[in-house]
Amino acid sequence: MPSDLSAFKRPTRARVARVRDRLREVYGIPSMRPHGDAIAELVLTVLSQSTNDRNRDVAYLRLRERFASWEQVRDAPLGEVEEAIRPGGISKVKSARIQAILRAISEGQGEDGALPPGSRVPEDGALPPGSRVPRGRAPRGRAPRGQASDEPELSLAWLEHAPIEQARDYLVSLPGVGRKTAACVLLFAYGRRDVPVDTHVSRVGMRLRLLRPGAPFEELHDSMLALTPPGEELELHVNLLRHGRRTCHARSPACDECALARMCPSRGEFQPRGSTAKAITA
């Protein structure tokens, strides 16, 4: 990683396209329909911290089986939420954060369920097949069928049609929610224009010099969004993440097997002398 960060030059559109195309050859074009449940995405992203996808999903499904609505999760004794999500790890911290987020949503929504000015709630609907949210009971956070509720249902459906900056600013105002989590909600729940930058995406992006090495996460998100062609937010995020998990590891990247080695300025920092990048010669 170069010490002179002032020498960094933003990648051209042509370079971004070459990286995208090479990743596409290896990983394909991911398909993931927006699932329309912002609260579920918030909870999933909290549960995903410091664990793998399987443990995250087990914790989420246990939570949804234990509690019939998001209101019940919000109001339950903390220990019960902690026990439900224990398979996801650091459950004491995550349970407190989930409840804090749900309470903040309730407070912002108001007693009458009012939403921010200019926002509207689209018609409700079931989660589509192939969605990111694991299927569980009462996925929209409603009270169980046949049971009346004397308070407005917790909902962030207004985010789908709010101005993108307003939606993002609201999300990052919630307890413990940063740009990555906000981007996950906007992209995965509603297919809106944002790109989550996690440790894998940032590492691969920096090594490829798509992103400025050493940049803070706020800058990384702004830069990633700026360089991503509209409509390709999901593809670039998912394929950079896959590449970081499978090949471009943090400590010992597999440069000899890397499909991007010939276009990677960082390969000399990790690749032993005399070795060749076999995977890209085919």
C-alpha atoms as a printed R data frame, in Angstrom:
    type eleno elety resid chain resno       x       y       z
1   ATOM     1    CA   MET     A     1   0.000   0.000   0.000
2   ATOM     2    CA   PRO     A     2   1.622   3.292  -1.036
3   ATOM     3    CA   SER     A     3   2.543   5.812   1.626
4   ATOM     4    CA   ASP     A     4   1.878   8.831  -0.607
5   ATOM     5    CA   LEU     A     5  -1.925   8.866  -0.666
6   ATOM     6    CA   SER     A     6  -1.937  12.189  -2.523
7   ATOM     7    CA   ALA     A     7  -0.745  10.302  -5.606
8   ATOM     8    CA   PHE     A     8  -3.995   8.323  -5.782
9   ATOM     9    CA   LYS     A     9  -5.924   8.797  -9.014
10  ATOM    10    CA   ARG     A    10  -9.600   7.971  -9.288
11  ATOM    11    CA   PRO     A    11 -10.223   5.007 -11.601
12  ATOM    12    CA   THR     A    12 -11.566   5.700 -15.061
13  ATOM    13    CA   ARG     A    13 -14.914   4.320 -16.184
14  ATOM    14    CA   ALA     A    14 -13.057   2.007 -18.545
15  ATOM    15    CA   ARG     A    15 -11.005   0.532 -15.690
16  ATOM    16    CA   VAL     A    16 -14.093   0.022 -13.542
17  ATOM    17    CA   ALA     A    17 -15.763  -1.712 -16.477
18  ATOM    18    CA   ARG     A    18 -12.767  -4.028 -16.950
19  ATOM    19    CA   VAL     A    19 -12.806  -5.025 -13.291
20  ATOM    20    CA   ARG     A    20 -16.578  -5.539 -13.399
21  ATOM    21    CA   ASP     A    21 -16.344  -7.677 -16.542
22  ATOM    22    CA   ARG     A    22 -13.565  -9.873 -15.147
23  ATOM    23    CA   LEU     A    23 -15.456 -10.416 -11.911
24  ATOM    24    CA   ARG     A    24 -18.549 -11.206 -13.968
25  ATOM    25    CA   GLU     A    25 -16.643 -13.909 -15.858
26  ATOM    26    CA   VAL     A    26 -15.689 -15.561 -12.564
27  ATOM    27    CA   TYR     A    27 -18.776 -15.037 -10.412
28  ATOM    28    CA   GLY     A    28 -21.561 -14.252 -12.870
29  ATOM    29    CA   ILE     A    29 -24.225 -11.596 -12.379
30  ATOM    30    CA   PRO     A    30 -25.901 -11.947  -8.977
31  ATOM    31    CA   SER     A    31 -29.675 -11.968  -8.859
32  ATOM    32    CA   MET     A    32 -31.397 -10.792  -5.701
33  ATOM    33    CA   ARG     A    33 -34.797  -9.133  -5.788
34  ATOM    34    CA   PRO     A    34 -35.443  -6.349  -3.254
35  ATOM    35    CA   HIS     A    35 -37.408  -7.872  -0.385
36  ATOM    36    CA   GLY     A    36 -39.146  -4.694   0.809
37  ATOM    37    CA   ASP     A    37 -38.572  -5.069   4.567
38  ATOM    38    CA   ALA     A    38 -36.267  -2.376   5.911
39  ATOM    39    CA   ILE     A    39 -36.616  -3.364   9.559
40  ATOM    40    CA   ALA     A    40 -35.727  -6.964   8.776
41  ATOM    41    CA   GLU     A    41 -32.646  -5.759   6.886
42  ATOM    42    CA   LEU     A    42 -31.585  -3.588   9.814
43  ATOM    43    CA   VAL     A    43 -31.868  -6.544  12.182
44  ATOM    44    CA   LEU     A    44 -30.083  -8.886   9.761
45  ATOM    45    CA   THR     A    45 -27.187  -6.475   9.392
46  ATOM    46    CA   VAL     A    46 -26.809  -6.164  13.159
47  ATOM    47    CA   LEU     A    47 -26.879  -9.956  13.459
48  ATOM    48    CA   SER     A    48 -24.279 -10.351  10.694
49  ATOM    49    CA   GLN     A    49 -21.558  -8.572  12.665
50  ATOM    50    CA   SER     A    50 -18.630 -10.819  13.611
51  ATOM    51    CA   THR     A    51 -20.269 -14.023  12.384
52  ATOM    52    CA   ASN     A    52 -20.976 -15.949   9.201
53  ATOM    53    CA   ASP     A    53 -24.131 -15.959   7.083
54  ATOM    54    CA   ARG     A    54 -25.362 -19.293   8.442
55  ATOM    55    CA   ASN     A    55 -25.182 -18.218  12.094
56  ATOM    56    CA   ARG     A    56 -26.789 -14.889  11.198
57  ATOM    57    CA   ASP     A    57 -29.719 -16.617   9.523
58  ATOM    58    CA   VAL     A    58 -30.198 -19.089  12.389
59  ATOM    59    CA   ALA     A    59 -30.269 -16.206  14.870
60  ATOM    60    CA   TYR     A    60 -32.747 -14.266  12.734
61  ATOM    61    CA   LEU     A    61 -35.122 -17.204  12.318
62  ATOM    62    CA   ARG     A    62 -34.999 -17.982  16.046
63  ATOM    63    CA   LEU     A    63 -35.862 -14.358  16.772
64  ATOM    64    CA   ARG     A    64 -38.836 -14.420  14.387
65  ATOM    65    CA   GLU     A    65 -40.067 -17.726  15.802
66  ATOM    66    CA   ARG     A    66 -39.798 -16.450  19.372
67  ATOM    67    CA   PHE     A    67 -41.550 -13.130  18.756
68  ATOM    68    CA   ALA     A    68 -44.570 -12.600  16.490
69  ATOM    69    CA   SER     A    69 -43.891  -8.923  15.756
70  ATOM    70    CA   TRP     A    70 -41.158  -6.315  15.859
71  ATOM    71    CA   GLU     A    71 -43.145  -4.574  18.587
72  ATOM    72    CA   GLN     A    72 -42.773  -7.703  20.716
73  ATOM    73    CA   VAL     A    73 -39.033  -7.780  20.081
74  ATOM    74    CA   ARG     A    74 -38.830  -4.122  21.104
75  ATOM    75    CA   ASP     A    75 -40.777  -4.598  24.346
76  ATOM    76    CA   ALA     A    76 -39.455  -8.007  25.441
77  ATOM    77    CA   PRO     A    77 -37.081  -8.426  28.389
78  ATOM    78    CA   LEU     A    78 -33.564  -7.981  27.040
79  ATOM    79    CA   GLY     A    79 -32.548 -11.447  28.195
80  ATOM    80    CA   GLU     A    80 -35.218 -13.103  26.055
81  ATOM    81    CA   VAL     A    81 -34.002 -11.344  22.909
82  ATOM    82    CA   GLU     A    82 -30.422 -12.186  23.822
83  ATOM    83    CA   GLU     A    83 -31.284 -15.872  24.220
84  ATOM    84    CA   ALA     A    84 -33.138 -15.965  20.889
85  ATOM    85    CA   ILE     A    85 -30.199 -14.599  18.890
86  ATOM    86    CA   ARG     A    86 -27.427 -16.406  20.808
87  ATOM    87    CA   PRO     A    87 -26.312 -18.505  17.773
88  ATOM    88    CA   GLY     A    88 -25.262 -15.274  16.040
89  ATOM    89    CA   GLY     A    89 -22.585 -14.462  18.635
90  ATOM    90    CA   ILE     A    90 -22.044 -11.427  20.912
91  ATOM    91    CA   SER     A    91 -25.776 -11.643  21.611
92  ATOM    92    CA   LYS     A    92 -25.651  -9.327  24.626
93  ATOM    93    CA   VAL     A    93 -24.452  -6.425  22.498
94  ATOM    94    CA   LYS     A    94 -26.607  -7.238  19.472
95  ATOM    95    CA   SER     A    95 -29.830  -7.676  21.473
96  ATOM    96    CA   ALA     A    96 -29.422  -4.277  23.124
97  ATOM    97    CA   ARG     A    97 -28.708  -2.654  19.760
98  ATOM    98    CA   ILE     A    98 -31.712  -4.244  18.069
99  ATOM    99    CA   GLN     A    99 -34.041  -3.036  20.807
100 ATOM   100    CA   ALA     A   100 -32.503   0.454  20.730
101 ATOM   101    CA   ILE     A   101 -33.088   0.654  16.959
102 ATOM   102    CA   LEU     A   102 -36.704  -0.508  17.254
103 ATOM   103    CA   ARG     A   103 -37.391   2.008  20.032
104 ATOM   104    CA   ALA     A   104 -35.875   4.803  17.974
105 ATOM   105    CA   ILE     A   105 -38.096   3.853  15.021
106 ATOM   106    CA   SER     A   106 -41.119   3.922  17.332
107 ATOM   107    CA   GLU     A   107 -40.212   7.344  18.683
108 ATOM   108    CA   GLY     A   108 -39.656   8.775  15.219
109 ATOM   109    CA   GLN     A   109 -42.874   7.281  13.917
110 ATOM   110    CA   GLY     A   110 -44.976   8.943  16.606
111 ATOM   111    CA   GLU     A   111 -48.058   7.734  18.394
112 ATOM   112    CA   ASP     A   112 -50.230   8.147  15.305
113 ATOM   113    CA   GLY     A   113 -47.778   6.368  13.026
114 ATOM   114    CA   ALA     A   114 -46.907   9.598  11.231
115 ATOM   115    CA   LEU     A   115 -43.921   9.442   8.883
116 ATOM   116    CA   PRO     A   116 -41.505  12.160   7.727
117 ATOM   117    CA   PRO     A   117 -43.112  14.879   5.563
118 ATOM   118    CA   GLY     A   118 -43.373  13.976   1.889
119 ATOM   119    CA   SER     A   119 -43.048  10.252   2.535
120 ATOM   120    CA   ARG     A   120 -45.655   7.660   1.660
121 ATOM   121    CA   VAL     A   121 -46.128   4.003   2.408
122 ATOM   122    CA   PRO     A   122 -46.652   1.739  -0.612
123 ATOM   123    CA   GLU     A   123 -49.167  -1.089  -0.498
124 ATOM   124    CA   ASP     A   124 -47.990  -3.995   1.592
125 ATOM   125    CA   GLY     A   125 -47.009  -7.314   0.073
126 ATOM   126    CA   ALA     A   126 -45.357 -10.615   0.801
127 ATOM   127    CA   LEU     A   127 -41.611 -11.054   0.572
128 ATOM   128    CA   PRO     A   128 -40.719 -12.279  -2.943
129 ATOM   129    CA   PRO     A   129 -38.995 -15.605  -3.620
130 ATOM   130    CA   GLY     A   130 -35.191 -15.372  -3.602
131 ATOM   131    CA   SER     A   131 -35.166 -12.515  -1.121
132 ATOM   132    CA   ARG     A   132 -32.270 -12.012   1.286
133 ATOM   133    CA   VAL     A   133 -34.504 -12.102   4.376
134 ATOM   134    CA   PRO     A   134 -34.811 -15.662   5.739
135 ATOM   135    CA   ARG     A   135 -38.437 -16.754   5.908
136 ATOM   136    CA   GLY     A   136 -39.922 -16.803   9.397
137 ATOM   137    CA   ARG     A   137 -43.214 -16.179  11.091
138 ATOM   138    CA   ALA     A   138 -44.861 -12.746  10.648
139 ATOM   139    CA   PRO     A   139 -42.015 -11.381   8.446
140 ATOM   140    CA   ARG     A   140 -43.515  -7.893   8.200
141 ATOM   141    CA   GLY     A   141 -43.640  -7.363  11.947
142 ATOM   142    CA   ARG     A   142 -47.448  -7.429  12.251
143 ATOM   143    CA   ALA     A   143 -49.380  -8.658  15.229
144 ATOM   144    CA   PRO     A   144 -50.467 -12.284  14.677
145 ATOM   145    CA   ARG     A   145 -53.505 -12.737  12.463
146 ATOM   146    CA   GLY     A   146 -56.748 -12.241  14.341
147 ATOM   147    CA   GLN     A   147 -55.097 -10.266  17.142
148 ATOM   148    CA   ALA     A   148 -55.847  -6.560  17.262
149 ATOM   149    CA   SER     A   149 -53.116  -3.988  17.811
150 ATOM   150    CA   ASP     A   150 -53.733  -0.677  19.575
151 ATOM   151    CA   GLU     A   151 -50.635   1.006  18.160
152 ATOM   152    CA   PRO     A   152 -49.367   1.656  14.636
153 ATOM   153    CA   GLU     A   153 -47.316  -1.124  13.111
154 ATOM   154    CA   LEU     A   154 -43.595  -0.468  13.073
155 ATOM   155    CA   SER     A   155 -42.711   0.315   9.479
156 ATOM   156    CA   LEU     A   156 -40.006   1.970   7.420
157 ATOM   157    CA   ALA     A   157 -41.791   1.465   4.114
158 ATOM   158    CA   TRP     A   158 -41.619   5.210   3.462
159 ATOM   159    CA   LEU     A   159 -37.883   4.802   2.773
160 ATOM   160    CA   GLU     A   160 -38.679   3.235  -0.598
161 ATOM   161    CA   HIS     A   161 -39.911   6.509  -2.090
162 ATOM   162    CA   ALA     A   162 -38.247   9.166   0.075
163 ATOM   163    CA   PRO     A   163 -35.404  11.227  -1.415
164 ATOM   164    CA   ILE     A   164 -32.300   9.071  -1.142
165 ATOM   165    CA   GLU     A   165 -30.391  11.555   1.027
166 ATOM   166    CA   GLN     A   166 -33.332  11.859   3.422
167 ATOM   167    CA   ALA     A   167 -33.606   8.085   3.668
168 ATOM   168    CA   ARG     A   168 -29.872   7.664   4.273
169 ATOM   169    CA   ASP     A   169 -29.711  10.467   6.844
170 ATOM   170    CA   TYR     A   170 -32.619   8.967   8.755
171 ATOM   171    CA   LEU     A   171 -31.031   5.515   8.848
172 ATOM   172    CA   VAL     A   172 -27.644   6.724  10.089
173 ATOM   173    CA   SER     A   173 -29.447   8.655  12.843
174 ATOM   174    CA   LEU     A   174 -30.594   5.341  14.358
175 ATOM   175    CA   PRO     A   175 -28.510   3.904  17.234
176 ATOM   176    CA   GLY     A   176 -25.398   2.129  15.997
177 ATOM   177    CA   VAL     A   177 -26.323   2.446  12.310
178 ATOM   178    CA   GLY     A   178 -23.572   3.630   9.967
179 ATOM   179    CA   ARG     A   179 -23.198   4.043   6.229
180 ATOM   180    CA   LYS     A   180 -22.720   0.330   5.542
181 ATOM   181    CA   THR     A   181 -25.893  -0.704   7.351
182 ATOM   182    CA   ALA     A   182 -27.848   2.144   5.755
183 ATOM   183    CA   ALA     A   183 -26.613   1.090   2.322
184 ATOM   184    CA   CYS     A   184 -27.634  -2.530   2.999
185 ATOM   185    CA   VAL     A   185 -31.164  -1.406   3.840
186 ATOM   186    CA   LEU     A   186 -31.518   0.842   0.810
187 ATOM   187    CA   LEU     A   187 -30.007  -1.638  -1.662
188 ATOM   188    CA   PHE     A   188 -31.290  -4.992  -0.410
189 ATOM   189    CA   ALA     A   189 -34.719  -3.918   0.831
190 ATOM   190    CA   TYR     A   190 -35.639  -1.476  -1.944
191 ATOM   191    CA   GLY     A   191 -33.062  -1.761  -4.728
192 ATOM   192    CA   ARG     A   192 -32.125   1.886  -4.299
193 ATOM   193    CA   ARG     A   193 -28.843   3.415  -5.431
194 ATOM   194    CA   ASP     A   194 -26.323   2.717  -2.686
195 ATOM   195    CA   VAL     A   195 -23.381   0.345  -2.302
196 ATOM   196    CA   PRO     A   196 -22.436  -1.226   1.048
197 ATOM   197    CA   VAL     A   197 -18.691  -1.176   1.685
198 ATOM   198    CA   ASP     A   198 -17.710  -3.861   4.181
199 ATOM   199    CA   THR     A   199 -14.212  -5.059   5.038
200 ATOM   200    CA   HIS     A   200 -14.054  -7.352   1.979
201 ATOM   201    CA   VAL     A   201 -15.238  -4.710  -0.507
202 ATOM   202    CA   SER     A   202 -12.934  -2.062   0.951
203 ATOM   203    CA   ARG     A   203  -9.912  -4.386   0.982
204 ATOM   204    CA   VAL     A   204 -10.352  -5.541  -2.617
205 ATOM   205    CA   GLY     A   205 -11.226  -2.032  -3.780
206 ATOM   206    CA   MET     A   206  -8.116  -0.543  -2.162
207 ATOM   207    CA   ARG     A   207  -5.800  -3.238  -3.528
208 ATOM   208    CA   LEU     A   208  -7.202  -2.683  -7.024
209 ATOM   209    CA   ARG     A   209  -6.905   1.100  -6.479
210 ATOM   210    CA   LEU     A   210 -10.584   1.566  -7.148
211 ATOM   211    CA   LEU     A   211 -10.673   3.128  -3.687
212 ATOM   212    CA   ARG     A   212  -8.062   5.293  -2.001
213 ATOM   213    CA   PRO     A   213  -5.903   3.228   0.367
214 ATOM   214    CA   GLY     A   214  -6.369   4.310   3.963
215 ATOM   215    CA   ALA     A   215  -9.483   6.362   3.269
216 ATOM   216    CA   PRO     A   216 -12.097   6.590   6.055
217 ATOM   217    CA   PHE     A   217 -15.306   4.607   5.594
218 ATOM   218    CA   GLU     A   218 -17.397   7.684   4.824
219 ATOM   219    CA   GLU     A   219 -15.116   8.476   1.888
220 ATOM   220    CA   LEU     A   220 -15.052   4.832   0.822
221 ATOM   221    CA   HIS     A   221 -18.845   4.761   0.559
222 ATOM   222    CA   ASP     A   222 -18.972   8.033  -1.356
223 ATOM   223    CA   SER     A   223 -16.228   6.874  -3.738
224 ATOM   224    CA   MET     A   224 -17.743   3.430  -4.275
225 ATOM   225    CA   LEU     A   225 -21.099   4.958  -5.088
226 ATOM   226    CA   ALA     A   226 -19.520   7.457  -7.487
227 ATOM   227    CA   LEU     A   227 -17.588   4.838  -9.456
228 ATOM   228    CA   THR     A   228 -20.434   2.307  -9.682
229 ATOM   229    CA   PRO     A   229 -22.517   2.568 -12.876
230 ATOM   230    CA   PRO     A   230 -26.240   3.039 -12.120
231 ATOM   231    CA   GLY     A   231 -28.003  -0.298 -11.997
232 ATOM   232    CA   GLU     A   232 -24.828  -2.243 -11.142
233 ATOM   233    CA   GLU     A   233 -24.745  -1.520  -7.404
234 ATOM   234    CA   LEU     A   234 -25.711  -5.050  -6.388
235 ATOM   235    CA   GLU     A   235 -23.371  -6.716  -8.876
236 ATOM   236    CA   LEU     A   236 -20.248  -4.804  -7.882
237 ATOM   237    CA   HIS     A   237 -20.930  -5.127  -4.168
238 ATOM   238    CA   VAL     A   238 -21.628  -8.861  -4.259
239 ATOM   239    CA   ASN     A   239 -18.790  -9.772  -6.643
240 ATOM   240    CA   LEU     A   240 -16.156  -7.711  -4.835
241 ATOM   241    CA   LEU     A   241 -17.314  -9.291  -1.581
242 ATOM   242    CA   ARG     A   242 -17.135 -12.795  -3.098
243 ATOM   243    CA   HIS     A   243 -13.647 -12.104  -4.397
244 ATOM   244    CA   GLY     A   244 -12.532 -10.899  -0.982
245 ATOM   245    CA   ARG     A   245 -13.866 -14.020   0.697
246 ATOM   246    CA   ARG     A   246 -12.615 -16.557  -1.831
247 ATOM   247    CA   THR     A   247  -9.351 -15.146  -3.154
248 ATOM   248    CA   CYS     A   248  -8.234 -11.719  -1.923
249 ATOM   249    CA   HIS     A   249  -7.891 -12.668   1.741
250 ATOM   250    CA   ALA     A   250  -6.752 -10.134   4.302
251 ATOM   251    CA   ARG     A   251  -3.464 -11.743   5.356
252 ATOM   252    CA   SER     A   252  -2.559 -14.141   2.567
253 ATOM   253    CA   PRO     A   253  -4.312 -13.300  -0.701
254 ATOM   254    CA   ALA     A   254  -4.153 -16.058  -3.313
255 ATOM   255    CA   CYS     A   255  -2.526 -13.878  -5.974
256 ATOM   256    CA   ASP     A   256  -1.369 -16.905  -7.989
257 ATOM   257    CA   GLU     A   257  -5.011 -17.916  -8.443
258 ATOM   258    CA   CYS     A   258  -6.471 -14.436  -8.801
259 ATOM   259    CA   ALA     A   259  -8.443 -13.620 -11.947
260 ATOM   260    CA   LEU     A   260  -7.640  -9.932 -11.434
261 ATOM   261    CA   ALA     A   261  -3.886 -10.297 -10.851
262 ATOM   262    CA   ARG     A   262  -2.749  -8.675 -14.100
263 ATOM   263    CA   MET     A   263  -4.815  -5.559 -13.442
264 ATOM   264    CA   CYS     A   264  -3.970  -5.377  -9.716
265 ATOM   265    CA   PRO     A   265  -1.312  -2.833  -8.672
266 ATOM   266    CA   SER     A   266  -0.932  -4.600  -5.302
267 ATOM   267    CA   ARG     A   267  -0.036  -8.080  -6.473
268 ATOM   268    CA   GLY     A   268   3.709  -7.468  -6.059
269 ATOM   269    CA   GLU     A   269   3.192  -6.801  -2.361
270 ATOM   270    CA   PHE     A   270   1.938 -10.348  -1.776
271 ATOM   271    CA   GLN     A   271   3.009 -12.478  -4.749
272 ATOM   272    CA   PRO     A   272   6.362 -14.300  -4.345
273 ATOM   273    CA   ARG     A   273   8.998 -13.524  -6.956
274 ATOM   274    CA   GLY     A   274   8.927 -15.791  -9.961
275 ATOM   275    CA   SER     A   275   5.334 -16.866  -9.431
276 ATOM   276    CA   THR     A   276   2.688 -16.371 -12.071
277 ATOM   277    CA   ALA     A   277  -1.037 -15.752 -11.986
278 ATOM   278    CA   LYS     A   278  -2.226 -18.987 -13.562
279 ATOM   279    CA   ALA     A   279  -5.944 -18.337 -13.326
280 ATOM   280    CA   ILE     A   280  -5.898 -15.362 -15.681
281 ATOM   281    CA   THR     A   281  -4.035 -16.986 -18.570
282 ATOM   282    CA   ALA     A   282  -6.930 -19.183 -19.605
